[in-house]
Amino acid sequence: MCPAFCLTDYKVQGQTLTAAVLDLKDESTSRARDRHNKYCSVYVQLSRLRSSNGLYLLRKIDMKDLKFRPHEALTAEMERLGKLEQDTIASWAGR
């Protein structure tokens, strides 16, 4: 017997885990979340682990279960911030 507990992806943000059992199966009817939210959820769940050695899947997944993308507005904002960073560095280098 092994003691265990459940955490939501929201609760594990900022934590580092050595092992986790994850349910990454994409069920279009579950949780009524859009593709961007599913992308963020999967990202948070997978990025909390120290290594893939601690990753255990609750159910078998297919590649279609992992085909999510961030929202286009988020991608555009990340590009804008990257350009702003480059412009700022260039401005400071010219001084």
VENRALIN-V472210 format. One line per field, one symbol per residue. burial: # if it has 9 or more other ideal C-beta (glycine too) atoms within 8 Angstrom, else .. A space follows every 50 residues. Layout:
burial: ???
This chain:
burial: ........#..#....#..#.#.###.........#.#####.###.##. ...##.#...#...##.#.....##....................
